[in-house]
Amino acid sequence: MSPRPRKASDEEVYAAAFRAMNRLGPGELTLADIATEAGVTASALVQRYGSKRELLLTLSTMAAGGTADLFAGLRVAHRSPLATLFAYADCMADLGPTPAALARNLGWLLVDLTDSAFKRNVQAQTRATEKEIRKLIEEAFRAGELKPIAGRKPNYDALARATASLVSGSLMTWAFYEEGTAKAWIRRDLAAALEPYVARRVEGSR
């Protein structure tokens, strides 16, 4: 008697899909790759999710809805609003530990931008991320970690958008130069942008 096929939870399949996506770009990844990573058969995934696209769209929806939870976890780990902001920058650096890995992630971004269903999710995730960054910046001013320039009230919305743009743009620029690590590169750029506002240094913000 042959053993019964292994069953994997949805959470295990999702984690396996993320791992496979980190290794393979959109033109390479197959449902069989995800199945192998999860230790199940491709037919089992077809029965459960229908297709590779539907499985990946589920992951995209989860990512869009999980932004607040991501920042909540960073807050617990770091306490300080400014240190939490830098920890978020570290998360972005993890998308491109090497230029090749970043290129694969940019391939997935191309899917996000050209498929309307995926684009709705990435737009929702981007807006949610900017909202969380704004909260951290406002909290950093209230906590005295950041200070207004020339007594002018800070524009939290503008600072949040500029910070989000800087972090993602800095990761791209690092890939061009490939000097040091992506984490150190982005932290340096973020520190330079915030320098005029810094009232006091906090652990984890350099």
GIVENJO-V760893 format. One record per helix or strand of 2 or more residues. SS is the DSSP state (h for helix, s for strand). FROM is the first residue (numbers start at 1). TO is the last residue. Records with the same first field share a line. If there is no record, write none. Layout:
SS: FROM-TO  FROM-TO
This chain:
h: 10-23  31-38  42-49  52-65  67-78  81-96  99-114  116-142  156-177  182-197
